[in-house]
Amino acid sequence: MSLKNKVAIITGSSSGIGEAALRQMAKAGAKVVLNFSKSADAAKTIADEVKTSGGEVIAVQADVSKDSDCRKLAQAAIDAWGHIDILVNNAGTTKFAAHDDLDALQAEDFHDIYGLNVVGPFQMIRACRPAMIQSGAGSVVNVSSIAGVAGIGSSVAYAASKGALNTMTLSLARALAPNVRVNAVCPGFVGTPWFRERFGQETFDKIVKRMQDTTPLKKAGTPESVAEAICFFASDASGFVTGETMLVDAGSHLDLTGLTQR
């Protein structure tokens, strides 16, 4: 799949799914904007590696929960290459809290999670909209979660935020057509470095093994497997698709009863 001469912004792309998407897009010929909030060293390393491989990349610090930073990020792409064709809203956050422990979450937790997971993507789309309309075939890919479909995941606030992101995907797919397509990918478990660092290698390995044993496709998600779905929505291969939410979970959603017990 070719993304030659396309300009893509990938938020939260200094690690995990965002990094994998950025690398795949650069390999496919896109000019990529690597966005990071705090991980400047990691961003520089990734950018240098992309350049060494022949890709075109700029690294831009921005907190997408802030509208001014969203506008700065969009402008950086325009200043570098004159247009924006692809926006991947990947940056996100969560707080771990058992769903039945209602006292574990406060209003501030919802505000923080929604600020990055919902408001951030909206602000990025708004900031990029004029340039994407001008390109004539813009594509927005929102990185959501199976949590937003099944009401599961790290916390009620996180699941609710991803549900809101899915609904916003539908709303903006209508509002931005025909010049900009808006779709979402909804991963299940993804074995990111963040997940490994939080739970430790032993627990991480157990979860991976459990997913390989129990998912219909007998696979555990990786950043690269989700990035492939993102690149599909970003490319002209999905030019007839908008307002879609794609579950990328090796079939986990086919057994939601078992999923909620994992």
C-alpha positions as CSV (number, residue, x, y, z in Angstrom):
1,M,0.0,0.0,0.0
2,S,1.4,3.3,-1.1
3,L,1.2,6.6,0.8
4,K,3.8,8.4,-1.4
5,N,3.8,12.2,-1.0
6,K,1.0,12.0,1.7
7,V,1.6,14.1,4.8
8,A,0.5,12.4,8.0
9,I,0.3,13.6,11.6
10,I,0.3,10.8,14.2
11,T,-0.4,12.0,17.7
12,G,1.3,10.2,20.6
13,S,3.8,8.5,18.2
14,S,6.9,8.2,20.4
15,S,6.0,4.7,21.4
16,G,3.5,1.8,21.0
17,I,0.8,1.9,18.4
18,G,1.6,5.4,17.3
19,E,5.2,4.6,16.8
20,A,4.4,1.5,14.7
21,A,1.9,3.5,12.6
22,L,4.4,6.3,12.0
23,R,7.1,3.8,10.9
24,Q,4.8,1.9,8.6
25,M,3.5,5.1,7.0
26,A,7.0,6.5,6.5
27,K,8.0,3.1,4.9
28,A,5.0,3.5,2.6
29,G,6.3,6.9,1.5
30,A,4.4,9.3,3.7
31,K,6.0,12.4,5.2
32,V,5.3,12.0,8.8
33,V,4.9,14.3,11.9
34,L,6.1,12.5,15.0
35,N,4.2,14.0,18.0
36,F,5.3,13.6,21.6
37,S,4.3,15.2,24.8
38,K,7.2,14.4,27.2
39,S,9.4,11.7,25.6
40,A,11.8,14.0,23.7
41,D,14.7,11.5,23.7
42,A,12.6,8.6,22.4
43,A,11.1,10.9,19.7
44,K,14.6,12.0,18.6
45,T,15.7,8.4,18.4
46,I,12.7,7.3,16.3
47,A,13.0,10.3,14.0
48,D,16.7,9.7,13.4
49,E,16.0,6.0,12.6
50,V,13.2,7.0,10.1
51,K,15.5,9.5,8.4
52,T,18.3,6.9,8.2
53,S,15.8,4.6,6.5
54,G,15.1,7.3,3.9
55,G,11.9,8.7,5.4
56,E,10.9,12.3,5.9
57,V,9.9,13.2,9.4
58,I,9.7,16.1,11.9
59,A,9.2,15.7,15.6
60,V,6.9,18.2,17.3
61,Q,6.2,18.5,21.0
62,A,2.5,19.1,21.7
63,D,-0.1,18.2,24.3
64,V,-3.2,17.6,22.3
65,S,-5.5,18.2,25.2
66,K,-4.5,21.9,24.6
67,D,-6.1,23.6,21.6
68,S,-3.2,25.9,21.0
69,D,-0.8,22.9,20.8
70,C,-3.1,21.2,18.3
71,R,-3.0,24.2,16.1
72,K,0.8,24.3,16.5
73,L,1.1,20.7,15.5
74,A,-1.1,21.2,12.4
75,Q,0.9,24.4,11.4
76,A,4.2,22.5,11.7
77,A,3.0,20.0,9.1
78,I,1.9,22.8,6.8
79,D,5.2,24.7,7.3
80,A,7.2,21.7,6.5
81,W,5.3,20.3,3.5
82,G,2.4,22.6,2.6
83,H,-0.5,20.3,3.2
84,I,-2.1,17.6,5.5
85,D,-3.6,14.4,4.1
86,I,-3.8,12.1,7.1
87,L,-4.4,12.6,10.8
88,V,-4.1,9.7,13.2
89,N,-5.5,10.5,16.7
90,N,-3.6,8.0,18.8
91,A,-2.6,10.0,21.9
92,G,-4.6,8.8,24.9
93,T,-4.6,8.1,28.6
94,T,-6.4,6.1,31.3
95,K,-6.6,5.4,35.0
96,F,-6.9,1.9,36.3
97,A,-10.0,1.3,38.5
98,A,-12.2,-1.7,39.0
99,H,-15.6,-1.1,37.3
100,D,-17.5,-1.9,40.4
101,D,-15.4,0.4,42.6
102,L,-17.3,3.7,42.0
103,D,-15.3,5.5,44.6
104,A,-12.0,4.9,42.7
105,L,-12.9,7.5,40.1
106,Q,-13.6,11.2,40.7
107,A,-14.9,13.9,38.4
108,E,-11.3,15.1,37.8
109,D,-10.4,11.6,36.4
110,F,-13.2,11.8,33.8
111,H,-12.1,15.4,32.9
112,D,-8.5,14.3,32.4
113,I,-9.3,11.2,30.4
114,Y,-11.9,12.9,28.3
115,G,-9.5,15.8,27.7
116,L,-7.0,13.7,26.0
117,N,-9.1,10.9,24.6
118,V,-12.1,12.9,23.2
119,V,-11.5,16.6,23.3
120,G,-7.9,16.2,22.0
121,P,-9.0,14.3,18.8
122,F,-11.8,16.9,18.2
123,Q,-9.3,19.7,18.5
124,M,-6.8,18.0,16.2
125,I,-9.5,17.4,13.6
126,R,-10.6,21.0,13.8
127,A,-7.0,22.3,13.5
128,C,-6.3,20.1,10.5
129,R,-9.7,20.4,8.7
130,P,-8.9,23.3,6.4
131,A,-5.7,21.7,5.1
132,M,-7.4,18.3,4.7
133,I,-10.3,19.8,2.8
134,Q,-7.9,21.5,0.6
135,S,-6.1,18.2,-0.1
136,G,-9.4,16.9,-1.4
137,A,-9.1,13.4,0.0
138,G,-8.3,13.7,3.7
139,S,-8.4,10.8,6.1
140,V,-8.8,10.8,9.9
141,V,-8.2,7.6,11.8
142,N,-9.2,7.7,15.5
143,V,-7.5,5.1,17.7
144,S,-10.3,3.9,19.9
145,S,-10.6,0.6,21.8
146,I,-12.8,-2.4,22.2
147,A,-13.5,-0.9,25.6
148,G,-15.7,1.7,23.9
149,V,-17.8,-1.0,22.2
150,A,-18.1,-3.5,25.1
151,G,-17.9,-1.4,28.2
152,I,-14.7,-3.1,29.5
153,G,-11.1,-2.1,30.0
154,S,-9.0,-0.3,32.5
155,S,-11.8,1.9,34.0
156,V,-15.4,3.1,33.5
157,A,-14.0,6.5,32.6
158,Y,-11.7,5.0,29.9
159,A,-14.5,2.9,28.4
160,A,-16.8,5.9,28.3
161,S,-14.2,8.1,26.7
162,K,-13.7,5.5,23.9
163,G,-17.4,5.2,23.4
164,A,-17.6,8.9,23.0
165,L,-14.8,8.8,20.5
166,N,-16.6,6.2,18.5
167,T,-19.8,8.4,18.4
168,M,-17.7,11.4,17.5
169,T,-16.3,9.4,14.6
170,L,-19.8,8.9,13.2
171,S,-20.8,12.6,13.7
172,L,-17.7,14.0,12.1
173,A,-17.8,11.4,9.2
174,R,-21.1,13.0,8.3
175,A,-20.0,16.6,8.9
176,L,-16.7,16.4,7.0
177,A,-17.8,14.4,4.0
178,P,-17.1,14.4,1.1
179,N,-13.6,15.8,1.4
180,V,-12.5,14.1,4.6
181,R,-13.1,10.5,5.7
182,V,-13.3,9.7,9.4
183,N,-12.9,6.2,10.7
184,A,-11.8,4.5,13.9
185,V,-9.9,1.3,14.8
186,C,-10.8,-0.4,18.1
187,P,-8.0,-2.6,19.3
188,G,-8.3,-5.3,21.9
189,F,-5.3,-6.2,24.0
190,V,-2.1,-4.8,22.4
191,G,1.3,-5.8,23.8
192,T,2.9,-2.4,24.0
193,P,6.0,-1.4,25.9
194,W,3.7,0.7,28.2
195,F,1.7,-2.5,29.1
196,R,4.9,-4.5,29.8
197,E,6.3,-1.8,32.0
198,R,3.2,-1.4,34.0
199,F,2.5,-5.1,34.7
200,G,6.1,-6.5,34.5
201,Q,7.5,-9.1,32.1
202,E,6.0,-12.2,33.8
203,T,2.4,-10.9,33.9
204,F,2.8,-9.5,30.4
205,D,3.9,-12.9,29.1
206,K,1.0,-14.6,30.8
207,I,-1.5,-12.2,29.2
208,V,0.0,-12.7,25.8
209,K,-0.1,-16.5,26.2
210,R,-3.8,-16.3,27.4
211,M,-4.7,-14.2,24.3
212,Q,-2.9,-16.7,22.0
213,D,-4.8,-19.6,23.7
214,T,-8.3,-18.0,23.8
215,T,-8.8,-15.6,20.9
216,P,-10.5,-17.2,17.8
217,L,-7.4,-16.3,15.7
218,K,-5.0,-17.6,18.4
219,K,-3.0,-14.4,18.3
220,A,-2.1,-11.6,20.7
221,G,-2.2,-8.0,19.5
222,T,0.9,-6.1,18.7
223,P,1.4,-2.4,17.8
224,E,2.3,-3.5,14.3
225,S,-1.0,-5.4,13.8
226,V,-3.0,-2.4,14.8
227,A,-0.8,-0.1,12.7
228,E,-1.7,-2.2,9.6
229,A,-5.4,-1.4,10.2
230,I,-4.6,2.3,10.7
231,C,-2.7,2.4,7.4
232,F,-5.6,0.8,5.6
233,F,-8.0,3.5,6.7
234,A,-5.3,6.2,6.0
235,S,-4.8,5.0,2.4
236,D,-6.8,5.2,-0.8
237,A,-7.5,1.5,-0.4
238,S,-10.3,2.5,2.0
239,G,-11.4,5.4,-0.2
240,F,-15.0,4.2,-0.2
241,V,-15.2,3.9,3.6
242,T,-16.2,6.5,6.2
243,G,-17.9,6.4,9.5
244,E,-16.6,2.9,10.3
245,T,-15.3,1.5,13.5
246,M,-13.1,-1.6,12.9
247,L,-12.5,-4.1,15.8
248,V,-8.9,-5.2,15.6
249,D,-8.7,-7.9,18.3
250,A,-8.1,-11.3,16.8
251,G,-11.8,-12.0,17.3
252,S,-12.0,-11.3,21.0
253,H,-15.3,-9.5,20.7
254,L,-16.9,-12.8,19.5
255,D,-16.8,-14.0,23.2
256,L,-17.5,-10.9,25.3
257,T,-18.5,-13.0,28.3
258,G,-15.1,-14.5,28.4
259,L,-13.5,-11.2,27.6
260,T,-15.0,-9.4,30.6
261,Q,-13.6,-12.2,32.9
262,R,-10.0,-11.8,31.7
